[in-house]
Amino acid sequence: MELISGPIKLRPFRESDAPVMASLANNPKIGRNLRDGFPYPYTLEHARQYLSLFMRYNTYFAIEYQGEYAGNISLTPLENVYRKTAEIGYLLGEPFWNKGIMTTAVNLITEFGFKECGFARIHTGVYEYNPASQKVLEKCGYTREAVFRKAIFKENQLWDEVRYAKINPEFEK
């Protein structure tokens, strides 16, 4: 499945994405905003492992901009009593920042999550020092629901996590 809006396409991963993924992700500015499971330095082998694990999931996509691999975006379904909820996650290579790509990608995958997957809620946590990601979510209609004070330990320091969510309009009735 592909999701397209103008020059932005969300598409399944390809093995050929690995070298570009490794190049873009090997950036401390990227890893700083992700969980500690995201390695730095980020190597070609890391990219290949990621692809081999997530290529088979239908809620994990490559972000393509003007025909070029630019990043990743995903919806991770939650379980048990949270089974109607997904967590959104994303990264975009630095050469593609400030072009509106991520706003479009978040809108595309959110609509997909609601209409095709039937999620009632999509949420994520953003580190307090990442206002760019907070702006993307706000532009996409996500609501700032809570601040989990000193919930994140990153770079040898405690940080707040800002929780954003969007509710599927079908479930707000």
Rosetta blueprint (number, residue, H / E / L):
1 M L
2 E L
3 L E
4 I E
5 S E
6 G L
7 P L
8 I E
9 K E
10 L E
11 R E
12 P L
13 F L
14 R L
15 E H
16 S H
17 D H
18 A H
19 P H
20 V H
21 M H
22 A H
23 S H
24 L H
25 A H
26 N L
27 N L
28 P H
29 K H
30 I H
31 G H
32 R L
33 N L
34 L L
35 R L
36 D L
37 G L
38 F L
39 P L
40 Y L
41 P L
42 Y L
43 T L
44 L H
45 E H
46 H H
47 A H
48 R H
49 Q H
50 Y H
51 L H
52 S H
53 L H
54 F H
55 M L
56 R L
57 Y L
58 N L
59 T L
60 Y E
61 F E
62 A E
63 I E
64 E E
65 Y E
66 Q L
67 G L
68 E E
69 Y E
70 A E
71 G E
72 N E
73 I E
74 S E
75 L E
76 T E
77 P E
78 L L
79 E L
80 N H
81 V H
82 Y H
83 R L
84 K L
85 T E
86 A E
87 E E
88 I E
89 G E
90 Y E
91 L E
92 L E
93 G L
94 E H
95 P H
96 F H
97 W L
98 N L
99 K L
100 G L
101 I H
102 M H
103 T H
104 T H
105 A H
106 V H
107 N H
108 L H
109 I H
110 T H
111 E H
112 F H
113 G H
114 F H
115 K H
116 E L
117 C L
118 G L
119 F L
120 A L
121 R E
122 I E
123 H E
124 T E
125 G E
126 V E
127 Y E
128 E L
129 Y L
130 N L
131 P H
132 A H
133 S H
134 Q H
135 K H
136 V H
137 L H
138 E H
139 K H
140 C L
141 G L
142 Y L
143 T E
144 R E
145 E E
146 A E
147 V E
148 F E
149 R E
150 K E
151 A E
152 I E
153 F E
154 K E
155 E L
156 N L
157 Q E
158 L E
159 W E
160 D E
161 E E
162 V E
163 R E
164 Y E
165 A E
166 K E
167 I E
168 N L
169 P H
170 E H
171 F H
172 E L
173 K L
